[in-house]
C-alpha cells in the first residue's frame, strides 16, 4: 500500500501542479480535503483548484520535482523542489520575471485512495526573498 500511495502523490504533483490539470483534483483528492499551511487552511476541491490556479498564474512554467518520499500506512511524506519563472502576480507581488526555486515538505494522509489531508511546510520566506519582497 505504501508504494501505491507514494505513486498517487507523484501523480497528483505531475497532473495537478506541473500540468495544471485542475479537473484531476477530483480524481486524486477527497471532496473533504484539508490542506494545512502557514497561510491558513485550504478546503475541498474548489479550494485546491483555486490555490493551484493562483500558483500557476504566478508561475506558469511551474515544475515540481520529488526529491524524497517515505510512506508508512496511509501517510506519505514528500520532500520536493519547485522551479518556475515569476510571470504573474503572486501573493500581492507583481511579476518580476525572476526564476525562482522553492522547497517544501508535505505530509499527506490517504483515505479511500485519495488525499484527505495535507500538512504543507513551504519555504515562503525564501521565495519572497527571491522575488525581492522580503
N, C-alpha and C positions, 0 to 999 in steps of 0.2 A: 504494500500500500504506500509506503514512503516514496518509492521511486515514481509511482503514478502521480502522487501529489506534487512532487518536485517538477515533473513534466507539465502538470497542469499550470503551475505558476510560470514556468517558462513560456507556455502557450499564451497566457494572459499578457505577459510582458511583450511578446512578439506581436500579437494581433492587436491588442488594445493600445498599448503605448507606442510601439515602434511603427506600426502601420496605421494607427489612428482609426481602427475599425470599431466605432462606438456601438454598433449593433452586436458585436461579440461580447459586450459586457453582460448581457442577459444569459449568454451561454456559459460564462466562466464564473460569474458571481451570483450569490444568493440575492433574492429581492430584498432581504433584510440585512444586507451588507452594512457593516460599520467599519470605517477607516478612522483610526485614532491617530491624529497628527498634532504637532505642536501648535498649528494654526486653528485647530478645532476638529470636530468630528464631521466626517462626510458620510451621508447615509443613503442607502438604496442605489438602484440602478441610475436614477436621474442624477443623484449627487455625484456618482462616479463618472458618468458621462460629462457632466459639467466641468468637473475637475480636469479630466483628461483633455477636453476641448480647450480649456484655458491654457493648459500647459503646452499643448501643441500649437496654439495660436501664438504664443510667445516664442516657441522653439519648433518651427515646422519641420525641421530635419532631425528631430529628437531621435536618438538611438541609445537604447539601454542595453548594456551587456551584463550578463550574470557572471560574477566573479567567483562566488562560492554559494553552495546550498547544503543545508543539513536538514534532515527530516526525521521526525520520530512521531509515530502515530498520526494524529490529524494536524500536527504543527509542522510548518515549513519555514525555515529561516533562510533568507536570501540576501546576500551582500551584492550590491550592484554599483555600476558606474554609468552615469548618463552623460552624453555629449550632445551638444547642439549649438546652433547659432541664434543669438537673440535678435529675431527679426520682427517681433511684435511686442506690444506692451505685455508685461507680466508683473503681477502683484504691484501695480502702480508705477512700474519703471518703464518708461518709453523705450522702444527698440534702440539698441546700441550697435548692433552689427557684430558684437563680440562673440567669439567662440568660447564656450564655457564647458567645464567639467564639473559634475555634481556627483557626490557619493551618498549612499544611504544603505540602510539595512531594514528589511521588512520581516516581520513575524506574522505569518498568515495561518489562520485556522480554517481547515477544510471541513465542510459538513455536507453530506449528500452529494459529494462530487463537485462542489462549488466553494469558492472563497466566501466565508461567512463573516470573517473578522480579520482586520489587519492592523498591526501596530507599526507605524512608519516612523523611522528615525532618519531624517534627511539633513544634510549639512546646508541649510538655507543661508546661514551666515556666510559660508564660503561662496555660495552662489552670488549673494548680494555684493560681496566684495569684488567678485569678478565683473559684476555689472556696474561697479562704481557707485553703488547705492549705500554702502556701509563703510 
